[in-house]
Amino acid sequence: DGIAVIVHPSNPVNELTIEQLRKIYIGASANWRDVGGADGGFVILSRETSLGTYVFFQEHVLNKQDYTPKARLMPATSAIIQSVSEDALAIGYVGLGYALEAKGKVKVLRIKAKDDAPSVEPSEDTVRSGAYSISRPLYFYMDDAASASAKAFVEFCLSERGQAIVREVGFVPVG
C-alpha cells in the first residue's frame, strides 16, 4: 500500500520532503510559506489513532514523534478527502487508491525521501519498486494447520483474478 499525501488542487506546493512533512505533522512548521506555499497556517488532517495508517505514518514519517495536538483526527478516509477538497490550507494522507479515485478533487504531492533525492509520485509502479518512500507491505498470515477453505482463499487472493480485485480496490498487486 502506498500512502499518498494530498492537498487542495489550488495549493501551489507540488512536492514535500519527508522532513518537511514530519515538521508539519509534529507542529514544528506552522505556515504553508515555510514549504513554498502561500501564506496561511496548515490544517492538518490525520486518521484516528486506532488505525494502522496512523501508526505507520507516525513511525515512518514522524520518526515515532507525536502528532501535533492541532491535527484533526478524522473517522474515515472519505472525510479527509472531503475536507482537503474544501479547504485550501488542508493537508492529509490517504491510501493510494483513494487518492487516485479522488483525482480532480485533491492534488497528490510528490515526496522526496531526502532533500537531495528526486521527488517521486506515488503510483503502483513506484510503490512496488520501493521508489516511493511512504509505502508499506501488507500481509496475510496463515499457519500450517489452516483449513482448506483458508488456504483456498489465500490462493484466490494471489491468483490473477484475485490480484485484479486488489488493484480494483486501490491496493498494489504483488506482481
C-alpha positions as CSV (number, residue, x, y, z in Angstrom):
1,D,0.0,0.0,0.0
2,G,1.2,3.5,-0.8
3,I,0.2,6.4,1.5
4,A,-0.5,9.5,-0.6
5,V,-0.2,13.0,0.8
6,I,-3.0,15.2,-0.5
7,V,-3.7,18.9,-0.6
8,H,-6.3,21.2,-2.2
9,P,-5.9,21.4,-6.0
10,S,-5.3,25.2,-5.8
11,N,-2.3,24.7,-3.4
12,P,0.9,25.7,-5.3
13,V,3.0,23.2,-3.4
14,N,3.7,20.1,-5.6
15,E,6.2,18.2,-3.5
16,L,7.5,17.9,0.0
17,T,10.4,16.2,1.6
18,I,9.8,13.6,4.4
19,E,11.5,16.1,6.8
20,Q,9.1,18.9,5.8
21,L,6.1,16.5,6.2
22,R,7.4,15.5,9.6
23,K,7.7,19.1,10.7
24,I,4.2,19.9,9.6
25,Y,2.7,16.9,11.4
26,I,4.6,17.4,14.7
27,G,3.8,21.1,14.7
28,A,7.4,22.4,14.1
29,S,6.3,24.1,10.9
30,A,3.3,26.4,11.1
31,N,2.7,28.0,7.7
32,W,2.5,26.9,4.1
33,R,5.0,29.6,3.2
34,D,7.6,27.6,5.1
35,V,7.4,24.9,2.4
36,G,7.0,27.1,-0.7
37,G,3.2,27.7,-0.5
38,A,1.0,30.8,0.1
39,D,0.7,32.4,3.5
40,G,-1.6,30.5,5.7
41,G,-1.5,28.0,8.6
42,F,-1.7,24.3,8.0
43,V,-5.0,22.5,8.5
44,I,-3.5,19.1,9.5
45,L,-5.7,16.0,8.9
46,S,-4.9,12.5,10.1
47,R,-6.7,9.2,10.6
48,E,-7.7,8.2,14.1
49,T,-5.2,6.7,16.5
50,S,-6.5,3.2,16.4
51,L,-5.8,2.7,12.7
52,G,-2.7,1.1,11.1
53,T,-2.3,4.0,8.7
54,Y,-2.0,6.4,11.6
55,V,0.6,4.2,13.3
56,F,2.6,3.6,10.1
57,F,2.7,7.3,9.3
58,Q,3.8,8.1,12.9
59,E,6.5,5.5,12.8
60,H,7.9,6.1,9.3
61,V,7.2,9.8,8.6
62,L,7.2,11.3,12.1
63,N,10.1,9.1,13.4
64,K,7.8,8.0,16.2
65,Q,7.2,11.5,17.4
66,D,3.7,12.6,18.5
67,Y,1.3,14.3,16.1
68,T,0.7,18.0,16.8
69,P,-2.3,18.4,19.1
70,K,-3.7,20.7,16.3
71,A,-4.0,17.6,14.0
72,R,-7.7,16.8,13.3
73,L,-8.3,13.1,13.7
74,M,-10.8,12.0,11.0
75,P,-13.1,9.0,11.3
76,A,-12.7,7.9,7.6
77,T,-10.6,8.4,4.5
78,S,-13.6,10.0,2.8
79,A,-13.7,12.7,5.5
80,I,-10.1,13.5,4.8
81,I,-10.7,13.7,1.1
82,Q,-13.8,15.9,1.5
83,S,-12.0,18.2,4.0
84,V,-9.0,18.6,1.7
85,S,-11.2,19.2,-1.3
86,E,-13.0,22.1,0.5
87,D,-10.1,23.7,2.3
88,A,-7.1,25.3,0.5
89,L,-5.0,25.1,3.7
90,A,-5.6,21.4,4.4
91,I,-3.1,18.6,4.2
92,G,-3.9,14.9,4.7
93,Y,-2.8,11.4,3.9
94,V,-4.8,8.6,2.5
95,G,-4.3,5.2,0.8
96,L,-3.1,5.5,-2.8
97,G,-6.2,4.0,-4.3
98,Y,-8.4,6.6,-2.5
99,A,-6.2,9.4,-3.7
100,L,-6.3,8.2,-7.3
101,E,-10.1,7.8,-7.1
102,A,-10.4,11.5,-5.8
103,K,-8.3,12.9,-8.7
104,G,-9.5,16.3,-9.6
105,K,-10.9,16.9,-6.1
106,V,-7.5,16.8,-4.4
107,K,-3.9,17.1,-5.5
108,V,-1.4,14.3,-4.7
109,L,2.0,15.5,-3.7
110,R,5.3,14.1,-4.9
111,I,7.6,13.1,-2.0
112,K,11.3,13.3,-1.6
113,A,12.9,10.8,0.8
114,K,15.7,13.2,1.4
115,D,16.5,16.8,0.5
116,D,18.8,15.8,-2.3
117,A,16.6,12.9,-3.6
118,P,14.3,13.1,-6.6
119,S,10.7,13.7,-5.8
120,V,8.5,10.7,-6.5
121,E,4.9,10.5,-7.3
122,P,3.0,7.6,-5.7
123,S,1.9,5.0,-8.2
124,E,1.5,1.3,-8.5
125,D,5.0,1.1,-10.1
126,T,6.8,3.4,-7.6
127,V,5.2,1.7,-4.6
128,R,6.1,-1.8,-5.9
129,S,9.7,-0.8,-6.8
130,G,10.2,0.9,-3.4
131,A,11.0,4.3,-5.1
132,Y,8.1,5.9,-3.3
133,S,9.1,6.3,0.3
134,I,5.8,6.3,2.1
135,S,4.7,2.7,1.3
136,R,4.2,-0.4,3.4
137,P,3.8,-4.1,2.7
138,L,0.5,-5.7,3.7
139,Y,0.5,-9.4,4.6
140,F,-1.8,-12.4,5.1
141,Y,-0.6,-14.8,7.8
142,M,-1.7,-18.3,8.0
143,D,-0.3,-21.2,10.0
144,D,0.4,-24.6,8.6
145,A,-2.8,-26.0,10.2
146,A,-5.1,-23.6,8.4
147,S,-8.3,-25.0,7.0
148,A,-8.6,-25.9,3.3
149,S,-11.0,-23.0,2.8
150,A,-8.5,-20.6,4.3
151,K,-5.8,-21.9,2.0
152,A,-8.1,-21.7,-0.9
153,F,-8.9,-18.1,0.0
154,V,-5.2,-17.1,0.1
155,E,-4.6,-18.9,-3.2
156,F,-7.5,-17.0,-4.8
157,C,-6.1,-13.7,-3.5
158,L,-2.8,-14.5,-5.1
159,S,-4.4,-15.6,-8.4
160,E,-4.7,-13.3,-11.4
161,R,-8.4,-12.7,-10.7
162,G,-7.6,-12.0,-7.0
163,Q,-4.9,-9.6,-7.9
164,A,-7.2,-7.8,-10.3
165,I,-9.5,-7.2,-7.3
166,V,-6.6,-6.0,-5.2
167,R,-5.8,-3.4,-8.0
168,E,-9.5,-2.5,-8.4
169,V,-9.9,-1.6,-4.7
170,G,-6.8,0.6,-4.8
171,F,-4.0,-1.5,-3.5
172,V,-0.8,-2.6,-5.2
173,P,-0.8,-6.2,-6.6
174,V,2.1,-8.4,-5.7
175,G,3.5,-8.7,-9.2
